[in-house]
Every structure is written in structure tokens, then in C-alpha cells.
Amino acid sequence: MDQLGAVGHQPGVVVRPTEKALYTRLWEHPEYRKFSPGEFYVNQFLLQARPQKGATLLDLGCGTGRAGLALALVGGLDVTLVDFAPNCLDADVREIAAAQPHALRFVEADLTKDIPCAAVYGLCADTMEHIPTAQVDAALDHILRACQHVFFSIATGEDKCGELVGHRLHLTQRPYAWWLRKLQERDCHVHWSRDLGWHALFYATAWVDAAAVVDVGVLNVGEEDVRRNVRYNVAQGWQQVHPHETNAVELVVVGGGPSAADRAEEIRRLRADGAKLVTLNGAYHWCLAHGLTPSAQVVVDARPFNARFTRPVVDGCKYFVASQCDPAVFEGLPVDRTYIWHTTADMIREILDAQYDAWWGIPGGSTALLRAIPLFRMLGFTRYHLFGCDSCLAPDGAHHAYDQPENGREAVMNVTCGGRVFRCHAWMAAQAQEFVHLIKVFGNEIELAVYGDGLLAHVLKTGAALHEESVLLQ
């Protein structure tokens, strides 16, 4: 955050020192140490992230260090305190860091430059508003690169301590929507957020890019058709999905893979134990046929035939339909139980920006499953039982647990994984590879159990790499 003030100036003109010099001076005032904003958000961070003991965390712009100390002591985390003011730490925090460097340490670093350390988690409490607006982009880039998941608390109003040093401290006073846009520009997935008016809170990851979770393959129609669908659907007033508090409710997610055919009783038992049932595409009808009423149905494909996946409407079911879907998918759905959500595709961002003050993109891969997991993680769910999510053909060649003629004539390829060979359609192989990438991004955020003996279950069980050996035309 070093920002040089003018060297020469007229008498009587107050010259702002470098940011580092300013805060080094500020920390000499005991009044500035009375309130440590990060301490206030320790519990909220732990609630949203639910980190395992021993997980690494950077306290970014740590100030007194009291929040980082609490996370080390109460949360059992491996904490690195990061700040550019060498005298920021409270005396007792400095002593503990010196005595227990295995659990707590201090690194002097400027967040607008490369951060010389990295961690699974980051806590950035009441820091971003202190950064000059011209350097906010650089700071966000470095923070999001250093930490896989970051909890931000950002003050949106004026500071009260600048008078101690004769300079404003909050150099970037912007509302929640402005900060949300900044995260969206970086393809962040916002796990959770809150607009408190005086503070903007976000728990997000930017480890969702083309190399991690692919945002391609879901478009089976032309880009202009997708844009037309989105433009029409967002103008209809459907309620948007938005981030929710993390909860302990288990989800049963049912896809159309052939292994679902023998799992109805297991699904029924999990439902009886309180799990919610989420269906994907045609699995909606399969569950209804087996006496299983979905809690939620998810549709993402933009082709018109997907309208059959929201018929008939059933009591108690909520419908989560992507804005890119054909408008026919929305027809007849109950307004109070239907939620529109958006992919993070660049082609629709300008439409969403024009329609909404705030919107939350759902990253993912080429199938409804790979969108449903990030979608429901944003809605607060972290525990998933996956049925019918095979990503391969059954030994008898079946591609679904039910009839789905659209997939009946696709070419078949052999895919090897952990010493086994699986027969797959091209989209199945792509889903499996993207599933691996998704686990890399969301592995700290979710618990998954994949049922059956398909490719995805084998990937999760063995952690094996995939290799496409040959393509068989048939």
C-alpha cells in the first residue's frame, strides 16, 4: 500500500505520507488499538468456513493480531499474521508469536504487492477500505491468489480514527454492490455474503477459473439464443438465489446415471432421516415414479426440450432454473417456489449487470451436477450424497436409469482411471475431469459421498488420474 505523497508542496498544505509510514505512526496511538474489527468476525468466519483444525490461514491486514490469535487458539488453525506496519501487533500477541511460531507467526508484507506466503483460508477484516481505490484491484488479485477461500469484512463508511494522524483512513468507501462487482470481475464464487449497510461481508474463492472449474459445455444452443433467453427470463421478476448461512442439513442429489436404478430404498432411508432431496433434469420424473418427492429440482440446459423436466409441478418442491434456460422451462412454475440463478459465462454478464443491482454467478462445468454443487454450497449446504452420478455407461450399455432418447446415439470412448476402464460418452468423460477440478476448488468446503461403482465414485475413492485411451465409434 505504499503510496508516495508529493515531495515539494506549498506552505500550509498537508502532505500525506506513504501509507506504510502513516500506519506505522498510527499504531503508536493506544486509542487505535481499542477496537480490533477482525475479532468481531472470528465466529462468523468459523461458522461459514468450518475449517479443520490445523488448516492454514492468513490474517490479511492483521493489525493488532488479536483475531489471528483467537483463530489459532480457539479454531486450532495454523495462522500467519500479515501487515505492512511492523509495529501493529499487540505486545502479548507478539510474544506468543515469538514463543509458538509453529502456530502463529508475523510476516511484514504489502497486500498490493506479491504476498510471500499462502494458505487455504484468508481473513481480511476491515482492510480493503483502507487501500487507495487505484490499488484495490492489485490488492484483491494478490489476496485471492494467496488464499483459496477468503472472508472479507469491508467497512462502507467513513473512519473515526483518522483525526489521530490528521489524514483520512478509509480511502475506498464503496457500497456492497461495488465490492461484489469487484469479486465477480475476478470470476469469484461467493459462498456467502451479507450487506449490513455499514459493512459488506463476503466469503469467496477465486480459485474458479478456466484451469480449475470449466465454464463451458453447458451451451447446446447458440450464444445469441442463450442471450435472448437470459434477457427475457431476468425481466420476468423471478426471485434470485443468494448466499445463505452455512447449515448442517444433508442433501441427497440424484442424477440420471444407471446406478440410481437400484438405489431407491437407500435414498428413501436418507430422506426419512431428514436429508433433503435434490433432483437433476430427468431424475425428477424417476424420483416421482418411485414415490420420492423432490425438495428441489435443478435445470441448466438451454435447449427447449428441458421444459419437460419441470412438469408436473409438485407441492413442496422448489425449482432452481438457470437464467439461460428456454422460457418454456419456467412456464407454470409457482412464483413463491421458483428461483432463477446464473452461470458465470462472460456472454451474459452485461445483461445481468443491467438488470440487477447485485447478482451471484454459479461456476461449474458442463453438466447440471457440476453446477448444483456450487449452487447449493452458496445456499449453505456442505454435505452431499450423490446417487446416479456415474459419468459412465452401465455394463449393459445403459446411459441413464430411465429412457432419455437424446443420448441414445452418442459415440462411446474408453477412459482409464486407477487401473480400471470405463465406457463413456464424451460428456461423461468431460464431467469426470471437471469433477476432479471442482473437488480441488471446493474440497475444503464440502463433504461428498458418491454411491454406486461408476467413474465418479472411483475417482473420489482412488484420487486417480484420468486417461483417454481410445474412442470407439458405434
Beta strands, then each sheet from edge to edge (+ up, - down):
strand 1: 56-60
strand 2: 78-83
strand 3: 104-108
strand 4: 119-125
strand 5: 147-155
strand 6: 189-195
strand 7: 199-205
strand 8: 239-240
strand 9: 250-254
strand 10: 276-280
strand 11: 296-299
strand 12: 318-322
strand 13: 338-343
strand 14: 361-362
strand 15: 383-387
strand 16: 412-417
strand 17: 420-424
strand 18: 447-450
strand 19: 466-472
sheet 1: 3+ 2+ 1+ 4+ 5+ 7- 6+
sheet 2: 8+ 13+ 12+ 11+ 10+ 9+ 15+ 18+
sheet 3: 8+ 13+ 14+
sheet 4: 17+ 16- 19+
end
